[in-house]
Amino acid sequence: MTDNEIFLLILLMIMGLPWIIWRMLGDDDRAPLVVVQIIVGVLLGPGVLGMAAPALHAQIFNPGAIAALNGIALWAVMLFIWLAGIELDLSAAWAARRDSWTAAGLALLTPLALGSFAGWLILMRPGWIGAQGQPWQAMLGIGMACAVTALPILVLLMDRLAILRAPLGQRVLRYASLDDIAIWAVLALILLDWPRMERQLGFLLCFPFVAWAMRALMQRMAPAERLRLSMVWLALAGLAADWAGLHFMVGAFLAGVVLDRGWFDGDALDRLRDMLLLTVMPVFFLSTGLRTVWAMGGVELMWVTLLLLAAAVGGKLLGVRIAGRLLGWRRGEASVIGWLLQTKALIMIIFVNILLDRQVISGATFTALLLMALASTMLTTPMARRGLSSLTDQDAMNDPRVTAAGPPHPS
């Protein structure tokens, strides 16, 4: 087969197989399409297809095809992270700062602490730290991976649950948005490259001035031209961050954060996100699956995955429950919010991809974290839906119009 034919065969697999499996499952709550796409990527990777048919795997996923896929995946994920940055509404978080900072802080710090402790236990055994990683970097990276909430996936799931524009949904978005800022700040700390410290300091000092100039230019542009200029700005910020040693993903996120969503057509941004998920993000999911390894053995890997899952899920639920007690939330709200913030696919996978790229963590740690992300994301919708049903019943019982005949009928 020619290189073009091989590349198109790969596209056929990554576009067709997940969709067919997803349609056959028929349960978008427990198996969202994005999760199925990542799982198919894992199955096509060296840990499954590569072990079952190594010659076929090597022929299909040859270096040329991998290079082409990685190029598409790089730009796709930069666009996705840029959109996530634009979604942040810092003014709303400031307006409700006591609620926002308390809930977001506890929702982040509790799983971060438990995840870091789990990382410390894991790193006591050989093979779980990367060749270039320091113990504190790997431990902090594992802890932050347990604390991550994937804002773009959260938006999709809350839209499916019909609470995205509701007050509860907007609160959850604020908490997740603030945690996103902390995630990238911690990543920048982990990736500090001491030999290139001058470059990094130069980037951090120059970026605010360049961002101010870009904001001023954006406001003078016609609305139709702002999206085109944003693509140039995104590429520039990603290049500058990577050159400085902070990784292009940090630049992509910052490029989005400094822009206001109100400058753009909101429907156009939503369509762009949907088109990315439909057309090019599956390529990123496949490239992620191709990185999975099972070198540590199935049993040990599963135990590590379960430990990380317990730290991530338990830590998030515990932190949000403490916040609910401090802030006087009504009964059941903390549970719903805690489960909604469990979405980890995409942002956490991007986060640990960067740690793997920089050899802070090993391939086995990456695989365990990937499995943990998939499991926690699959738990989110069914558990949140159950909690929302309980809140609805509670609202009905507290409604003074409810009588022995049942809740009022709409007029």
C-alpha positions as CSV (number, residue, x, y, z in Angstrom):
1,M,0.0,0.0,0.0
2,T,1.1,3.6,-0.7
3,D,1.6,6.1,2.1
4,N,-1.6,7.8,1.2
5,E,-3.5,4.6,1.2
6,I,-2.1,3.7,4.7
7,F,-3.0,7.1,6.0
8,L,-6.5,6.9,4.7
9,L,-6.9,3.4,6.1
10,I,-5.9,4.7,9.5
11,L,-8.5,7.6,9.2
12,L,-11.1,5.0,8.2
13,M,-10.4,3.0,11.4
14,I,-10.4,6.0,13.8
15,M,-13.5,7.6,12.3
16,G,-15.5,4.4,11.7
17,L,-14.7,2.0,14.5
18,P,-15.6,4.2,17.5
19,W,-18.8,5.4,15.9
20,I,-20.0,1.8,15.1
21,I,-19.1,0.6,18.6
22,W,-20.8,3.7,20.2
23,R,-24.0,3.1,18.1
24,M,-24.0,-0.6,19.1
25,L,-23.6,0.2,22.8
26,G,-26.6,2.7,22.7
27,D,-25.8,4.2,26.1
28,D,-24.3,7.7,25.8
29,D,-24.4,8.1,29.6
30,R,-21.9,5.5,30.5
31,A,-20.0,5.5,27.2
32,P,-19.8,8.9,25.6
33,L,-18.4,8.9,22.0
34,V,-15.3,10.7,23.2
35,V,-14.5,7.9,25.7
36,V,-15.2,5.2,23.0
37,Q,-12.8,7.0,20.7
38,I,-10.0,7.0,23.3
39,I,-10.6,3.3,24.1
40,V,-10.4,2.4,20.4
41,G,-7.2,4.3,20.2
42,V,-5.8,2.2,23.1
43,L,-6.9,-1.0,21.3
44,L,-5.2,0.0,18.2
45,G,-2.0,0.9,20.1
46,P,1.1,-1.3,20.8
47,G,-0.4,-2.7,24.0
48,V,-3.2,-4.5,22.2
49,L,-3.0,-4.6,18.4
50,G,0.7,-4.4,18.6
51,M,0.9,-7.4,20.8
52,A,-1.7,-9.4,18.9
53,A,-0.4,-8.7,15.4
54,P,3.0,-6.9,15.6
55,A,3.8,-7.1,11.9
56,L,0.5,-5.7,10.9
57,H,0.7,-3.0,13.5
58,A,4.2,-2.0,12.3
59,Q,3.1,-1.9,8.7
60,I,0.0,0.3,9.3
61,F,1.5,2.6,12.0
62,N,4.8,3.2,10.3
63,P,7.0,6.3,11.2
64,G,5.7,8.3,8.2
65,A,2.0,7.7,9.2
66,I,2.7,8.5,12.8
67,A,4.5,11.8,11.9
68,A,1.5,12.8,9.8
69,L,-1.0,11.9,12.6
70,N,1.1,13.7,15.2
71,G,1.0,16.9,13.1
72,I,-2.8,16.9,12.9
73,A,-3.1,15.9,16.5
74,L,-0.9,18.8,17.6
75,W,-2.9,21.5,15.9
76,A,-6.2,19.9,16.8
77,V,-5.4,19.9,20.5
78,M,-4.0,23.4,20.4
79,L,-7.3,24.6,19.0
80,F,-9.2,22.7,21.6
81,I,-7.1,24.1,24.5
82,W,-7.5,27.6,23.1
83,L,-11.2,27.3,23.1
84,A,-11.1,26.0,26.7
85,G,-9.1,29.1,27.6
86,I,-11.7,31.4,26.0
87,E,-14.5,29.7,28.0
88,L,-13.0,31.0,31.3
89,D,-15.1,33.9,32.7
90,L,-13.0,35.4,35.4
91,S,-15.4,38.3,36.0
92,A,-18.2,35.9,37.0
93,A,-15.8,34.1,39.4
94,W,-14.8,37.4,41.0
95,A,-18.4,38.4,41.4
96,A,-19.1,35.3,43.5
97,R,-15.6,35.0,44.8
98,R,-16.2,33.5,48.3
99,D,-18.3,30.7,46.8
100,S,-16.0,30.3,43.8
101,W,-12.7,30.3,45.5
102,T,-13.8,28.1,48.4
103,A,-15.4,25.4,46.2
104,A,-12.8,25.5,43.5
105,G,-9.9,25.5,46.0
106,L,-11.2,22.5,48.0
107,A,-12.2,20.6,44.8
108,L,-8.7,21.0,43.6
109,L,-6.5,20.7,46.7
110,T,-8.1,17.6,48.3
111,P,-7.7,15.3,45.3
112,L,-4.3,16.9,44.6
113,A,-3.1,16.0,48.1
114,L,-4.5,12.4,47.9
115,G,-3.2,11.9,44.4
116,S,0.2,13.2,45.4
117,F,0.2,10.7,48.3
118,A,-0.8,7.9,45.9
119,G,2.0,9.1,43.6
120,W,4.5,8.8,46.4
121,L,3.4,5.3,47.1
122,I,3.6,4.4,43.4
123,L,7.0,5.9,42.9
124,M,8.5,3.8,45.7
125,R,8.5,0.9,43.1
126,P,10.8,1.1,40.1
127,G,9.5,1.8,36.6
128,W,6.9,4.5,37.3
129,I,9.0,7.6,37.0
130,G,10.3,9.0,33.7
131,A,14.0,9.1,32.7
132,Q,14.1,12.9,33.0
133,G,11.7,13.3,35.9
134,Q,12.5,14.3,39.5
135,P,10.5,12.6,42.2
136,W,8.7,15.8,43.2
137,Q,7.8,16.5,39.6
138,A,6.3,13.1,39.0
139,M,4.5,13.1,42.4
140,L,3.0,16.6,41.8
141,G,2.1,15.6,38.2
142,I,0.3,12.5,39.3
143,G,-1.5,14.5,42.0
144,M,-2.6,17.2,39.6
145,A,-3.8,14.5,37.1
146,C,-6.1,13.3,39.9
147,A,-7.4,16.8,40.5
148,V,-8.0,17.8,36.9
149,T,-11.5,18.6,35.5
150,A,-11.9,18.6,31.7
151,L,-13.8,21.8,31.1
152,P,-14.7,21.2,27.4
153,I,-16.1,17.7,28.2
154,L,-17.9,19.1,31.3
155,V,-19.6,21.6,29.0
156,L,-20.8,18.8,26.6
157,L,-22.0,16.6,29.5
158,M,-23.9,19.4,31.2
159,D,-25.5,20.4,28.0
160,R,-26.7,16.8,27.6
161,L,-28.1,16.9,31.2
162,A,-29.9,20.2,30.3
163,I,-28.2,22.2,33.2
164,L,-25.5,24.1,31.2
165,R,-27.4,27.4,31.3
166,A,-29.0,26.8,34.7
167,P,-27.6,28.5,37.9
168,L,-26.1,25.2,39.1
169,G,-24.4,24.6,35.8
170,Q,-22.9,28.1,35.7
171,R,-21.5,27.6,39.2
172,V,-19.9,24.3,38.2
173,L,-18.3,26.0,35.2
174,R,-16.8,28.7,37.5
175,Y,-15.3,26.1,39.8
176,A,-13.9,24.1,36.8
177,S,-12.6,27.3,35.2
178,L,-10.6,28.4,38.2
179,D,-9.2,24.9,38.6
180,D,-8.1,25.0,34.9
181,I,-5.9,28.1,35.7
182,A,-4.3,26.2,38.6
183,I,-3.7,23.2,36.4
184,W,-1.7,25.1,33.8
185,A,0.2,27.1,36.5
186,V,1.3,23.8,38.2
187,L,2.2,22.4,34.8
188,A,4.4,25.4,34.1
189,L,6.1,24.9,37.5
190,I,6.7,21.2,36.8
191,L,8.2,22.0,33.3
192,L,10.6,24.7,34.6
193,D,13.7,24.0,32.6
194,W,16.6,25.4,34.6
195,P,19.1,25.5,31.7
196,R,16.5,27.6,29.8
197,M,15.4,29.7,32.7
198,E,16.4,32.9,30.9
199,R,14.0,32.0,28.1
200,Q,11.2,31.2,30.4
201,L,11.6,34.4,32.4
202,G,11.7,36.3,29.2
203,F,8.5,34.7,28.0
204,L,6.7,35.3,31.3
205,L,7.8,39.0,31.3
206,C,7.0,39.7,27.7
207,F,3.7,37.8,27.4
208,P,1.6,40.3,29.4
209,F,2.7,43.2,27.1
210,V,2.2,41.2,23.9
211,A,-1.2,40.0,25.2
212,W,-2.2,43.6,25.9
213,A,-1.3,44.6,22.4
214,M,-3.2,41.6,21.0
215,R,-6.3,42.5,23.0
216,A,-6.1,46.1,21.7
217,L,-5.7,44.9,18.1
218,M,-8.6,42.5,18.5
219,Q,-11.0,45.2,19.6
220,R,-10.2,47.2,16.5
221,M,-10.8,44.3,14.2
222,A,-14.1,43.6,12.5
223,P,-15.8,40.6,14.2
224,A,-15.4,38.5,11.1
225,E,-11.6,39.0,11.1
226,R,-11.0,38.2,14.8
227,L,-11.2,34.5,14.4
228,R,-8.6,34.6,11.6
229,L,-6.3,36.8,13.6
230,S,-6.8,34.4,16.6
231,M,-5.3,31.5,14.6
232,V,-2.1,33.6,14.0
233,W,-2.0,34.5,17.7
234,L,-2.5,30.9,18.7
235,A,0.4,29.7,16.6
236,L,2.6,32.5,17.9
237,A,1.9,31.9,21.5
238,G,2.4,28.1,21.1
239,L,5.7,28.6,19.4
240,A,6.9,31.1,22.0
241,A,6.0,28.9,24.9
242,D,7.6,25.8,23.4
243,W,10.7,27.7,22.5
244,A,10.9,28.9,26.1
245,G,10.6,25.3,27.4
246,L,7.1,25.6,28.8
247,H,5.4,23.5,26.1
248,F,3.1,24.7,23.4
249,M,0.0,23.7,25.3
250,V,0.7,26.3,27.9
251,G,1.0,28.9,25.2
252,A,-2.3,27.7,23.6
253,F,-4.2,28.0,26.9
254,L,-2.8,31.5,27.6
255,A,-3.7,32.5,24.1
256,G,-7.3,31.7,24.8
257,V,-7.4,33.1,28.4
258,V,-6.5,36.6,27.4
259,L,-9.3,36.9,24.8
260,D,-12.9,37.6,25.7
261,R,-15.6,35.2,24.5
262,G,-17.9,38.1,23.9
263,W,-15.6,39.3,21.0
264,F,-16.6,36.3,19.0
265,D,-19.8,34.8,17.7
266,G,-20.7,32.3,20.5
267,D,-22.5,30.0,18.1
268,A,-19.4,30.0,15.8
269,L,-17.2,29.0,18.7
270,D,-19.6,26.2,19.7
271,R,-19.7,25.0,16.1
272,L,-15.9,25.1,15.9
273,R,-15.6,22.9,19.0
274,D,-18.1,20.5,17.7
275,M,-16.3,20.3,14.3
276,L,-13.0,19.7,16.1
277,L,-14.5,16.8,18.1
278,L,-16.0,15.4,14.8
279,T,-13.1,15.8,12.4
280,V,-9.6,16.0,14.0
281,M,-9.7,15.3,17.7
282,P,-10.2,11.5,17.0
283,V,-6.7,11.7,15.5
284,F,-5.4,13.0,18.9
285,F,-7.2,10.2,20.7
286,L,-5.6,7.7,18.4
287,S,-2.1,9.2,19.0
288,T,-2.8,9.0,22.7
289,G,-3.8,5.3,22.4
290,L,-0.6,4.6,20.5
291,R,1.4,5.7,23.6
292,T,-0.1,3.2,26.0
293,V,2.2,0.5,27.3
294,W,1.6,-2.5,29.5
295,A,5.2,-3.1,30.5
296,M,4.5,-3.3,34.2
297,G,2.1,-6.2,33.8
298,G,-1.7,-6.3,33.9
299,V,-2.2,-7.0,37.6
300,E,0.2,-4.3,39.0
301,L,-1.1,-1.8,36.4
302,M,-4.7,-2.4,37.5
303,W,-3.9,-2.0,41.2
304,V,-2.2,1.3,40.4
305,T,-5.1,2.4,38.3
306,L,-7.6,1.6,41.1
307,L,-5.5,3.5,43.6
308,L,-5.4,6.5,41.4
309,L,-9.1,6.3,40.7
310,A,-9.9,6.1,44.5
311,A,-7.7,9.2,45.1
312,A,-9.2,11.1,42.2
313,V,-12.9,10.3,42.8
314,G,-12.8,10.2,46.6
315,G,-10.7,13.3,46.8
316,K,-13.0,15.4,44.6
317,L,-16.1,14.2,46.4
318,L,-14.6,14.9,49.8
319,G,-13.3,18.3,48.9
320,V,-16.7,19.4,47.4
321,R,-18.6,18.0,50.4
322,I,-16.4,20.1,52.8
323,A,-17.0,23.2,50.6
324,G,-20.8,22.5,50.8
325,R,-20.7,22.4,54.6
326,L,-18.7,25.6,54.8
327,L,-20.9,27.5,52.3
328,G,-24.2,26.1,53.5
329,W,-25.3,24.4,50.3
330,R,-28.6,22.5,50.3
331,R,-28.6,18.7,50.8
332,G,-27.5,16.8,47.7
333,E,-25.8,19.7,45.8
334,A,-22.3,18.7,46.9
335,S,-22.8,15.2,45.5
336,V,-24.0,16.4,42.1
337,I,-21.2,19.0,41.8
338,G,-18.6,16.5,43.0
339,W,-19.6,14.0,40.3
340,L,-19.8,16.6,37.6
341,L,-16.2,17.7,38.3
342,Q,-15.0,14.1,37.8
343,T,-14.8,14.6,34.0
344,K,-11.1,14.1,33.2
345,A,-10.8,12.9,29.6
346,L,-9.2,15.3,27.2
347,I,-7.6,17.9,29.6
348,M,-6.1,15.2,31.8
349,I,-4.9,13.2,28.9
350,I,-3.4,16.3,27.3
351,F,-1.7,17.1,30.7
352,V,-0.2,13.6,31.1
353,N,0.8,13.6,27.4
354,I,3.0,16.6,28.1
355,L,4.5,14.9,31.2
356,L,5.2,11.8,29.1
357,D,6.7,14.0,26.3
358,R,9.1,15.5,28.8
359,Q,9.8,12.1,30.4
360,V,8.6,13.2,33.8
361,I,6.5,10.0,34.1
362,S,7.0,6.6,32.5
363,G,4.8,5.0,29.9
364,A,3.3,2.7,32.5
365,T,2.3,5.7,34.7
366,F,0.8,7.3,31.6
367,T,-1.3,4.2,30.9
368,A,-2.6,4.0,34.5
369,L,-3.5,7.6,34.5
370,L,-5.3,7.2,31.1
371,L,-7.3,4.3,32.4
372,M,-8.2,6.3,35.5
373,A,-9.4,9.2,33.4
374,L,-11.6,7.0,31.2
375,A,-13.2,5.4,34.3
376,S,-13.9,8.6,36.1
377,T,-15.4,10.2,33.0
378,M,-17.6,7.2,32.4
379,L,-18.9,7.5,36.0
380,T,-19.8,11.2,35.7
381,T,-23.0,11.3,33.8
382,P,-24.9,8.4,35.4
383,M,-24.0,9.5,38.9
384,A,-24.7,13.2,38.3
385,R,-28.1,12.3,36.7
386,R,-29.0,10.3,39.8
387,G,-28.1,13.2,42.0
388,L,-30.0,15.7,39.9
389,S,-33.1,13.5,40.1
390,S,-32.8,13.5,43.9
391,L,-32.5,17.4,43.8
392,T,-35.6,17.6,41.6
393,D,-37.6,15.4,44.0
394,Q,-36.3,17.6,46.9
395,D,-37.4,20.8,45.1
396,A,-40.9,19.3,44.6
397,M,-41.2,18.3,48.2
398,N,-40.2,21.8,49.3
399,D,-42.6,23.5,46.9
400,P,-45.5,24.9,49.0
401,R,-47.9,24.2,46.1
402,V,-47.3,20.5,46.4
403,T,-50.3,18.8,48.1
404,A,-51.3,15.2,48.8
405,A,-52.5,15.1,45.2
406,G,-49.0,15.5,44.0
407,P,-46.9,18.3,42.3
408,P,-48.8,21.0,40.5
409,H,-49.6,20.5,36.8
410,P,-48.5,23.1,34.3
411,S,-51.3,25.5,33.5
